[in-house]
């Protein structure tokens, strides 16, 4: 097993929030992946979109691998979109779509979300195959606020 790695991500100001659902198989796979891993976070590269997803119990954040920022001497990648799981809304069975709050941190977040529905699932399938062979790699995420500078 490798050493613990830490990654820093900046959460920009929220541009918008939309309540919607994600397909049940996608949500269920997220829950299963977390339950099978001994770490708090699962890092999932979505290479086709140049995005890194970080899954934890509360949300999935989607980070732009190309966008890097520095604030107060700390550098990190920018979050473009987050899916916050809505545990306050019950699902009657495992086949019902799962409610989320989709939080926009980027003007193109809705377009990214539409593409992620399929690409994120493929990336999780690939990671799941590899995890069966090697287990989860330990990493720690730190999310820092990154408000826009006042003009």
C-alpha positions as CSV (number, residue, x, y, z in Angstrom):
1,X,0.0,0.0,0.0
2,X,1.3,3.5,-0.9
3,X,1.8,6.3,1.5
4,X,-1.0,8.7,2.4
5,X,-1.2,11.5,-0.2
6,X,-3.0,14.8,0.3
7,X,-4.6,16.8,-2.4
8,X,-6.0,20.3,-2.0
9,X,-9.1,21.6,-3.9
10,X,-10.6,25.0,-3.9
11,X,-14.4,25.5,-3.8
12,X,-15.2,28.7,-5.8
13,X,-18.2,30.7,-5.0
14,X,-21.5,28.9,-5.8
15,X,-23.0,30.2,-9.0
16,X,-26.2,28.1,-8.8
17,X,-27.9,25.1,-7.3
18,X,-30.3,22.8,-9.0
19,X,-32.3,19.9,-7.4
20,X,-32.4,16.9,-9.6
21,X,-31.8,13.1,-9.6
22,X,-29.1,10.8,-10.8
23,X,-29.8,7.3,-12.1
24,X,-30.1,4.7,-9.3
25,X,-27.3,2.4,-10.7
26,X,-24.9,5.3,-10.6
27,X,-25.8,6.3,-7.0
28,X,-25.8,2.7,-5.8
29,X,-22.4,2.2,-7.3
30,X,-21.1,5.2,-5.4
31,X,-22.4,3.9,-2.1
32,X,-21.0,0.4,-2.8
33,X,-17.6,1.8,-3.7
34,X,-17.4,3.8,-0.5
35,X,-18.5,0.8,1.6
36,X,-15.8,-1.4,0.1
37,X,-13.0,1.1,0.6
38,X,-11.3,1.6,4.0
39,X,-10.7,5.3,3.3
40,X,-13.0,8.3,3.6
41,X,-12.6,9.3,0.0
42,X,-12.4,7.6,-3.4
43,X,-10.5,9.4,-6.1
44,X,-11.9,8.6,-9.6
45,X,-10.1,9.9,-12.7
46,X,-12.5,10.7,-15.5
47,X,-9.8,10.8,-18.1
48,X,-12.1,11.4,-21.1
49,X,-13.2,14.7,-19.6
50,X,-9.9,15.8,-17.9
51,X,-11.8,15.6,-14.6
52,X,-11.0,14.1,-11.3
53,X,-14.0,13.0,-9.2
54,X,-13.7,12.7,-5.4
55,X,-16.4,10.7,-3.7
56,X,-17.2,10.8,0.0
57,X,-20.2,10.2,2.1
58,X,-21.7,13.6,1.5
59,X,-20.9,14.5,-2.1
60,X,-19.0,13.9,-5.3
61,X,-16.9,16.9,-6.3
62,X,-15.6,17.2,-9.9
63,X,-12.3,18.9,-10.3
64,X,-10.8,20.4,-13.4
65,X,-7.4,18.8,-13.9
66,X,-6.3,21.8,-15.9
67,X,-7.4,24.6,-13.6
68,X,-5.0,25.4,-10.7
69,X,-5.1,28.3,-8.3
70,X,-3.1,29.7,-5.4
71,X,-4.5,31.5,-2.4
72,X,-2.8,32.4,0.9
73,X,0.2,30.4,-0.2
74,X,-1.7,27.2,-0.8
75,X,-2.2,25.8,-4.3
76,X,-4.9,23.5,-5.5
77,X,-7.2,22.5,-8.3
78,X,-10.6,24.1,-8.8
79,X,-13.9,22.3,-8.2
80,X,-16.3,22.8,-11.2
81,X,-19.3,21.0,-10.0
82,X,-20.6,19.0,-7.0
83,X,-23.3,16.5,-6.5
84,X,-24.5,16.7,-2.9
85,X,-26.4,13.6,-1.8
86,X,-29.9,14.4,-0.5
87,X,-30.3,12.0,2.5
88,X,-33.3,14.1,3.7
89,X,-35.4,12.6,0.9
90,X,-36.3,9.0,1.1
91,X,-36.1,6.5,-1.7
92,X,-38.6,3.7,-1.5
93,X,-36.4,1.2,-3.3
94,X,-32.9,0.8,-4.9
95,X,-34.2,1.3,-8.4
96,X,-35.5,4.8,-7.9
97,X,-33.3,7.7,-9.1
98,X,-31.4,9.3,-6.2
99,X,-32.0,13.0,-5.4
100,X,-29.1,15.4,-5.4
101,X,-28.3,19.1,-5.3
102,X,-26.1,19.9,-8.2
103,X,-24.0,22.8,-7.3
104,X,-22.5,24.9,-10.1
105,X,-19.1,26.5,-9.6
106,X,-18.5,27.0,-13.3
107,X,-20.7,28.5,-16.1
108,X,-20.4,25.2,-18.1
109,X,-21.3,23.0,-15.1
110,X,-24.7,21.9,-16.6
111,X,-23.0,20.7,-19.8
112,X,-20.4,18.9,-17.7
113,X,-23.1,17.2,-15.6
114,X,-24.8,15.9,-18.7
115,X,-21.6,14.3,-19.9
116,X,-20.6,13.0,-16.5
117,X,-23.7,10.8,-16.2
118,X,-22.2,8.4,-18.6
119,X,-18.5,9.0,-18.3
120,X,-18.4,8.9,-14.5
121,X,-20.1,5.5,-14.6
122,X,-17.5,4.2,-17.0
123,X,-14.6,5.6,-14.9
124,X,-16.1,4.0,-11.8
125,X,-16.4,0.6,-13.6
126,X,-12.7,0.8,-14.5
127,X,-11.7,1.8,-11.0
128,X,-13.7,-1.0,-9.6
129,X,-11.9,-3.5,-11.8
130,X,-8.6,-2.2,-10.6
131,X,-9.6,-2.1,-7.0
132,X,-10.4,-5.8,-7.0
133,X,-6.8,-6.4,-7.9
134,X,-5.0,-3.8,-5.7
135,X,-7.4,-2.3,-3.2
136,X,-8.0,1.5,-2.7
137,X,-5.1,3.9,-2.7
138,X,-5.1,6.1,0.4
139,X,-5.5,9.8,-0.2
140,X,-6.9,12.7,1.8
141,X,-8.8,15.6,0.3
142,X,-8.8,19.2,1.7
143,X,-11.4,21.6,0.3
144,X,-10.7,25.3,0.8
145,X,-13.0,28.2,0.0
146,X,-11.9,30.3,-3.0
147,X,-14.1,33.3,-3.2
148,X,-13.8,35.7,-6.0
149,X,-11.8,38.8,-5.3
150,X,-13.9,41.9,-4.7
151,X,-13.6,44.3,-7.5
